[in-house]
């Protein structure tokens, strides 16, 4: 964790707004009393300034708050949703061809959500949706290197040479690519289950990598995006990302 700047008195932040301990409590960090202790101990930063006075007020909509170096989203109304996208569902908020799409699965939510990146129609697994534009930009930008993990059921007993190629690099039409990690979970005579992790967001990149080493993908599931995992979500289920997982997601992209 980077060294914190010097603590500053409460008059260095705006007098308007909501008491900081209340903002932390509403964000689910701790009870108001425990949040007060965190502030006094110098564990809370607001807009990159350590705040130690309990009279400090902040604007939850604009303040950038960190506790112990971890970002605490405080803006009212922001939401992040994790979805287990089923196979055959299009990654779009609406579809003019009438195909089932992820927008149908969150149509009952009051927020105007947008999907973060895409999964092709035949790939299932973790998809994030949010109304936070800056979080979306950070998650999709390669400079933030948010890793994504997939499990691929492939045709054939994958060879050691093919596994080595996935890790060391493959030349594709749109440039070279390598997995951060690749491991065989199960190898049978006619099928293999392989887990790969990579940062690339290129179109159908996992399927193209396996095609390139001679083992076409039969089924593909994305199991994690950064610190967010699929967990126990069944295909078609949606759950809101909250608490420590949400804070870890914001921290992972430098917010």
N, C-alpha and C positions, 0 to 999 in steps of 0.2 A: 504494500500500500504506500502511495506517495506520501511524503512528509506533509503534514497539515500546516497551513499558514498560521500566523500568530492569531490568538484569540482577540476578538474586538468587542467593545461594549455594545449594548443593545441599541444605542443611538446611531450606530453605523448602518442600521437597516431601517426601512420605513416604519413609522409608528402606526400606520394603518394596517389593517389585515386581521388575521386570526393568531391567537397565541400559539407559539411554536409547539408547546407540549400538547395542545389540543390537535394540531395538525398531525403530529406523529401518532397520537392515539387513534385518530380517525383513519389513518393509513394502515392501522393494524400492527404497528411496531411494538407497542406495549401499552399498558395502562397509562393514564395521564401522570400519575405519581412516578411510575418507573421512567417515563419519558423525561420528567423533570430532573431525575437523577442523572440520566444520560447527558442532558444539556449541561448541568453543573460540572460533570466530569470531563467536559470538553470533547465529547464523542460525536457531536453534531455540527455539521457545516451547512451553511446557507449561502448559496452563490459563491462558494469557495472561501468563505470566511467562517472560522470556528466561532460559534456563539455559545456563551456560557451564562448569560443572564436570562432569568425566567420571564422577564417582561417583554422579551422579543416577540414582535408580531411579524407575520409574513403573509404574502398573498399566495395561497395554495395553487392558484392557476398559473403563476409565473415563476415561483421560487424553485431553485434547484437545490434539493435537500439530500444530504448524505449522512448516514449513520454508520460509524466504524468503516468509512470508505465505501459503503454500498449505497447505491442510489435508491431513494425512496420516492416513487411516483406519488404526487400529492394533488395534481390537477383534478378537479371534480369532473366526473363524466367519462374519464378515460377508461377504456376497457380492452383487455386482450383475451381472446377466446381460443382454446385449443380444440381442434376437431379431428376425429378419425375419419378422413374422407374415404368413402367406400369406392370400390372398383366400379367403373362405369359412370361415375359422376364427374361432370366437367368443372374445372376450376374457373368459375366465373360467377359473378353476383347475379347475372341473368343470362338467358340464352334465347336468341331470337328463333332458334330452330326447335325450341320446345324440349330440349334434352334436360334431364335432371342435372342440377348444378348446386354448388355449395351455397349459393344465395338462398335456395329453397330451405336449407337446413337451419338458417338463422333468421328466417323471415319473421318470426315472432318476437325478435329482440327489438327494443326501442331505439338502439343506437344504429347509426349508419356505418356499417362495418365494411372493410375491404380486406381481401386476402393478401397475405404477404408471400409473394412468389407464387409458384405453381407446382402442381403435380399433374402429369398427364392423366388422361381419363382412365387408363388401365392400371395406374399405380394407386395404391391405397396408402393410408397412414396419416401421419401428423401434418396438419396444416394449421397455421396461425392466422387469425383474423383480428383486426384492431381498427380503432378510429383515431389512432395516434400516427399522424403522418410522418413525424420525425423518427419514431421507432421503426416504421416501415422502411424508410430510406436507409437507416443504419443497418437493418437486418439484411437488406438486399445488396448493399454496397460491398464489393469484395475486399475493400481496405479494412473492414472490421472482422473479417475472417471468422464468421460464425459457422462452426462445423455442423454438418448434417450427417446422420447415420441412417443407413438403409440395410435391410435384409433382403437378399435376392435368392429366390429358388431358381436354379439354372438347369439347363439340359446337359446332362453328362456328369461324369466324375471329374471335377476340375483338377488340372495338373499343377504340380509345384511351379512349373515354368510360367503358367498363366497367372498364378497368384503372385509370383515375383514381378511379372510385368505390370500388374495392377498397382503395385507399390512403388516400382521404380520409374514408371512412366510409359505412356502410350501416345503415339502420334495419331491424332485424328484430323479430319479435314479442317477443323477450325482451331487447330493448335494442339500442342502436347498437354497431357493431363496425367496426374498421378493421385492415387488415394493417399490420405494421411495414414490410414491403417486398413488392413484387410485380413480377415481370418476366416477359416473354414469352420463352420459350426457342425455341419454334417456332410459326409461324403458317401454316397451310395454308388452302385454300378451305373445307374442311369440318371441320377439326380444329385445335386449338391445344394447345400444352403450356406451362403456366404454373407458375412457382414462386412460392409465397407463404410468408411467415414471419409468425407472430403468437404472442401469449402466451396467448390464450384457450384454456380447456379445455372450453368449452361443447359440448354434444352435437351431433355432425355439423356443426360450425360451418363448416368449409371448404365442404362440399357446399351448405349453406344460403346461404352468401355468393355462390357462383357461380350458384345458382338465382335469387337476388335480382337479379343483373345480367343474367339472361337466357341464361346459358350453362351448361347442366347438365353435371355431371361424369360422364365415362364411366369413368375409372380414377383412383384416388387412392393415392399412396404417401407415407408420412411418411419423410423422409430424415435428419432430425436432431432431437435433443432437447438443448438447451443445447450443451455441448461434445462430445456423443457423436453420431457420425454412423453411418449405415448401412454405409458403407464397401463392402467386397466381400462382405458377407453375402448369400447367396442366399435366396429364400423358403424358409422351413422351417429355416434354419440358426440356431444359437444359439452365442454366444461370451461368455466371461466378460470383464467390463470390469476392466482392471488398470492398474497403473502410473500414468503421467502423466494418462491419460484419467480414471481413477477419482479422482485427486486434484483434477482440474479440476472434476469433477462436484460433489464435496463443497464445494469452494470457491465454486462458482457459486451454491449455495443458502445460503451463509453459515454452514456448519458448521465 
